[in-house]
Amino acid sequence: MTAILTTLVLSAIFCGLYRQFAQRRKFLAIPNERSSHLHPTPSGGGVALLSAFTLGLLLSATLYGAWDHSFVALSVAALVLMVLGIFDDLHGSSVRLRLLLYSAICILLSAFLLHGVETGSTLRAWALVLLAGLALLWSLNLYNFMDGIDGLAALQTVLAACSAALLSWLTGHGGHYALFCLLLAAAHCGFLVWNCPPARLFMGDAGSVPTGFIL
């Protein structure tokens, strides 16, 4: 509980500080025909919430024991996506380049996590890796699209992560999996302080892409 509450509080504080920074530096989401907001709004808050999430993971490792390699790999890959998202938020990049980089990360992580899973044949193993990679790619793009709607992406994350944690606990398979989900939910609860309608901060690609990827 200590790590979860700490993550929530840090996320709210970090997002508030980042919002002031983004306003000064003019890191703003400008409304367009697909936007739900009417005024330029600070964007890129995903950096703040993912920083709080990462610190929560580190604190949890200190309090409850080291994370399994699968959680570490997922978190590191998400931070790489965050860095790519920062670059895209600031400078923009082509759709083809983003698709190529996102696809490569999704497939590499899928191959790492599924290594050693018995499928019966090499062809089936690679088919499973490609299917998992496609699911990751779909999810991160879905959340990237939802980010421009006040509160939607973060609230969906909280509901999905808490539901996964509850189901894991009810079936007797809680532990680090449930904790990982609750830390993710806590980080997004802190972000919701600033993102609930009317939104005063958006995730940007730096937050929405890693969030969809982790989920």
C-alpha positions as CSV (number, residue, x, y, z in Angstrom):
1,M,0.0,0.0,0.0
2,T,2.9,2.4,0.8
3,A,4.3,2.1,-2.8
4,I,0.8,2.6,-4.3
5,L,0.0,5.7,-2.4
6,T,3.4,7.1,-2.9
7,T,3.1,6.6,-6.7
8,L,-0.3,8.3,-6.7
9,V,0.9,11.4,-4.8
10,L,4.2,11.6,-6.8
11,S,2.2,11.4,-10.0
12,A,-0.1,14.3,-9.0
13,I,2.8,16.4,-7.9
14,F,5.0,15.7,-10.9
15,C,2.1,16.3,-13.3
16,G,1.4,19.6,-11.7
17,L,5.0,20.7,-11.9
18,Y,5.3,19.5,-15.5
19,R,2.1,21.4,-16.4
20,Q,3.7,24.7,-15.3
21,F,6.9,23.8,-17.2
22,A,4.9,23.0,-20.3
23,Q,3.0,26.2,-20.2
24,R,6.2,28.2,-19.9
25,R,7.8,26.3,-22.8
26,K,4.6,26.3,-24.9
27,F,4.4,22.5,-25.1
28,L,0.7,22.7,-26.0
29,A,-1.9,20.5,-27.7
30,I,-3.6,22.8,-30.3
31,P,-7.3,22.0,-30.9
32,N,-8.2,20.6,-34.3
33,E,-11.2,19.0,-35.8
34,R,-10.8,15.7,-33.8
35,S,-10.1,17.4,-30.5
36,S,-12.5,17.6,-27.5
37,H,-10.7,20.6,-26.0
38,L,-11.3,24.1,-27.1
39,H,-8.2,25.9,-26.0
40,P,-4.4,25.1,-26.3
41,T,-3.6,22.7,-23.4
42,P,-0.2,21.6,-22.0
43,S,0.8,18.2,-23.4
44,G,3.5,15.6,-22.6
45,G,2.3,14.8,-19.1
46,G,3.1,11.2,-19.7
47,V,6.7,11.9,-18.8
48,A,5.6,12.9,-15.3
49,L,3.2,10.0,-14.7
50,L,5.6,7.4,-16.0
51,S,8.4,8.9,-13.9
52,A,6.2,8.4,-10.8
53,F,5.3,4.9,-12.0
54,T,9.0,4.0,-12.4
55,L,9.8,5.4,-8.9
56,G,6.9,3.3,-7.6
57,L,8.4,0.2,-9.2
58,L,11.8,0.9,-7.7
59,L,10.3,1.5,-4.2
60,S,8.3,-1.7,-4.5
61,A,11.4,-3.6,-5.4
62,T,13.0,-2.3,-2.2
63,L,10.0,-3.1,0.0
64,Y,8.7,-6.3,-1.5
65,G,11.5,-7.9,-3.5
66,A,13.0,-7.6,-7.0
67,W,10.7,-7.7,-10.0
68,D,10.7,-10.7,-12.4
69,H,12.5,-10.2,-15.6
70,S,9.3,-9.9,-17.6
71,F,8.2,-6.8,-15.6
72,V,11.6,-5.3,-16.0
73,A,11.6,-5.9,-19.8
74,L,8.1,-4.5,-20.2
75,S,9.0,-1.4,-18.1
76,V,12.3,-0.7,-19.9
77,A,10.5,-1.1,-23.3
78,A,7.8,1.3,-22.2
79,L,10.5,3.9,-21.2
80,V,12.1,3.6,-24.6
81,L,8.7,4.3,-26.1
82,M,8.4,7.3,-23.8
83,V,11.6,8.7,-25.1
84,L,10.5,8.2,-28.7
85,G,7.2,9.9,-27.7
86,I,9.0,12.9,-26.3
87,F,10.9,13.3,-29.6
88,D,7.6,13.0,-31.5
89,D,5.8,15.5,-29.2
90,L,8.6,18.1,-29.7
91,H,9.7,17.6,-33.3
92,G,7.2,15.3,-35.0
93,S,8.2,12.2,-37.1
94,S,6.8,10.5,-40.1
95,V,4.0,7.9,-39.6
96,R,6.1,5.3,-41.4
97,L,9.0,5.8,-39.0
98,R,6.8,5.6,-35.9
99,L,5.1,2.5,-37.2
100,L,8.5,0.8,-37.9
101,L,9.9,1.7,-34.5
102,Y,6.8,0.8,-32.6
103,S,6.4,-2.5,-34.5
104,A,10.1,-3.5,-33.9
105,I,9.7,-2.8,-30.1
106,C,6.4,-4.8,-29.9
107,I,7.8,-7.8,-31.7
108,L,11.1,-7.8,-29.8
109,L,9.3,-7.7,-26.4
110,S,6.8,-10.4,-27.5
111,A,9.7,-12.6,-28.6
112,F,11.5,-12.1,-25.3
113,L,8.4,-12.7,-23.1
114,L,7.3,-15.8,-25.1
115,H,10.7,-17.4,-25.4
116,G,10.6,-20.9,-24.2
117,V,6.8,-21.2,-24.5
118,E,6.0,-24.7,-25.9
119,T,4.0,-24.3,-29.2
120,G,4.8,-27.5,-31.0
121,S,6.6,-26.0,-33.9
122,T,8.8,-23.0,-34.9
123,L,6.2,-21.7,-37.2
124,R,3.6,-21.7,-34.5
125,A,6.0,-20.0,-32.1
126,W,6.7,-17.1,-34.6
127,A,3.0,-16.9,-35.3
128,L,2.3,-16.4,-31.6
129,V,5.1,-13.8,-31.4
130,L,3.6,-11.8,-34.4
131,L,0.1,-12.1,-33.0
132,A,1.2,-10.8,-29.6
133,G,3.2,-8.0,-31.3
134,L,0.2,-7.0,-33.3
135,A,-1.9,-6.8,-30.1
136,L,0.7,-4.6,-28.5
137,L,0.8,-2.3,-31.5
138,W,-3.0,-2.1,-31.7
139,S,-3.3,-1.2,-28.0
140,L,-0.6,1.5,-28.0
141,N,-2.2,3.1,-31.1
142,L,-5.6,2.9,-29.5
143,Y,-4.5,4.8,-26.4
144,N,-2.6,7.3,-28.6
145,F,-5.9,8.1,-30.2
146,M,-7.8,8.4,-26.9
147,D,-5.4,10.9,-25.3
148,G,-7.1,13.9,-26.8
149,I,-10.4,13.2,-25.1
150,D,-10.5,14.6,-21.5
151,G,-10.0,11.9,-18.9
152,L,-10.7,8.9,-21.2
153,A,-7.3,7.2,-21.6
154,A,-6.3,7.6,-18.0
155,L,-9.7,6.5,-16.7
156,Q,-9.7,3.4,-18.9
157,T,-6.2,2.6,-17.7
158,V,-7.3,2.8,-14.0
159,L,-10.4,0.6,-14.6
160,A,-8.5,-2.0,-16.7
161,A,-5.5,-2.1,-14.3
162,C,-7.6,-2.4,-11.2
163,S,-9.9,-5.0,-12.8
164,A,-6.8,-7.1,-13.8
165,A,-5.4,-6.8,-10.2
166,L,-8.7,-7.8,-8.7
167,L,-9.1,-10.9,-11.0
168,S,-5.5,-11.9,-10.2
169,W,-6.1,-11.6,-6.5
170,L,-9.4,-13.5,-6.6
171,T,-7.8,-16.4,-8.4
172,G,-4.9,-16.6,-6.0
173,H,-2.3,-15.3,-8.4
174,G,-1.8,-11.8,-7.0
175,G,1.7,-10.9,-5.9
176,H,3.8,-8.8,-8.2
177,Y,1.3,-8.9,-11.1
178,A,-1.4,-7.3,-9.0
179,L,1.0,-4.8,-7.6
180,F,2.3,-3.9,-11.0
181,C,-1.3,-3.2,-12.2
182,L,-2.1,-1.2,-9.1
183,L,1.0,1.0,-9.5
184,L,0.0,1.7,-13.1
185,A,-3.5,2.6,-11.9
186,A,-2.1,4.9,-9.1
187,A,0.2,6.8,-11.6
188,H,-2.8,7.4,-13.8
189,C,-5.0,8.4,-10.9
190,G,-2.5,11.2,-10.1
191,F,-2.5,12.2,-13.7
192,L,-6.4,12.4,-13.7
193,V,-6.2,15.2,-11.1
194,W,-5.0,17.3,-14.1
195,N,-6.7,15.5,-16.9
196,C,-10.3,15.1,-15.8
197,P,-12.8,17.4,-17.7
198,P,-12.0,20.1,-18.5
199,A,-8.4,18.7,-19.0
200,R,-5.5,20.9,-17.9
201,L,-2.9,18.5,-19.1
202,F,-2.7,15.7,-21.7
203,M,-0.3,12.7,-21.9
204,G,1.0,13.3,-25.4
205,D,2.7,10.5,-27.3
206,A,5.2,10.3,-24.4
207,G,2.5,8.9,-22.2
208,S,-0.3,7.5,-24.3
209,V,1.9,5.2,-26.4
210,P,3.7,3.6,-23.3
211,T,0.4,3.3,-21.5
212,G,-1.3,1.4,-24.2
213,F,1.8,-0.8,-24.6
214,I,1.9,-1.7,-20.9
215,L,-1.8,-2.5,-20.8
